[in-house]
Amino acid sequence: MRFHRRWAAALAAAALLTFGATSATSATAVPAVPGPGGLVVSYEPAETEAGLAEQQFLQQNEVLESAAAHANALIGLPRDIPLVAVSCDPPNAYWDPESQAILFCYEYAALFRGIFSERNTEGSPAEQARATDEDVIGVANSAVFHELAHALIQVYDLPATGREEDSADQLATLLLSEDSLHREYAISDIEAWGALAELSEQGDLSDKVSDVHALDSQRYYNAICWLYGSDPQTYDFVVLTEANPEGFLPESRAVGCPGEYAQMQKAWSTLLAPYLK
Ligand SMILES: [Zn+2]
């Protein structure tokens, strides 16, 4: 499932998407304007050794600040919503309706650092470490955008068009499709789902992750399908066909992916139309 390099090679050719620009099609939007608020990052002191290392990594690289800035540039919130980095056991990232905040656990980053460091085995030790850093950044961005979707659904009382977890994954994909940097993050996210699916099959995961989300390969294939659907010409190498036996997305699923992507883009653009900047 190691295909980051192939994905990365395709990025240069990828057409850039403009999630925000599609909002103009919503003529029936309720009269509203983007709120003045945004995600506001803060750091609680880490309580574990692994957590402390991730706290330093996140702060030095302004990982959460960058994710917040990307979201805040596109979407207005009715008020500031805290994005708080904390130590948690078990590791997680989640929207907390009680405190109206997104919590991102240092140990969640540490969990994925462990997973990716076992998979990033090409190049020098420094190159491997850098690849793992990039993957952790990618997963952190995806997690923040997924939890932002839960926050948006609640604070703007958005109607659900399906399973909320799927909607949240879809908004994360849309935000990750915005530019080439975030498309790199989407690839790290896909690889993370692939790794989790493998660990899950091995029965290795139950004590590591506590999460209401499905950890089966469904999210892995969804993420691939949607990124492929965002630009089928660029990502056609992912489709498994007789001519392309190295592909990994079944052709029967692939044919519907551009439609799935268009549909989720339309749904979220319509839902968020009043609040897009
Ligand atoms: Zn969720």
Residues whose N, C-alpha, C, O or C-beta is under 5 A from the ligand:
A	BS01	ZN	E165 A168
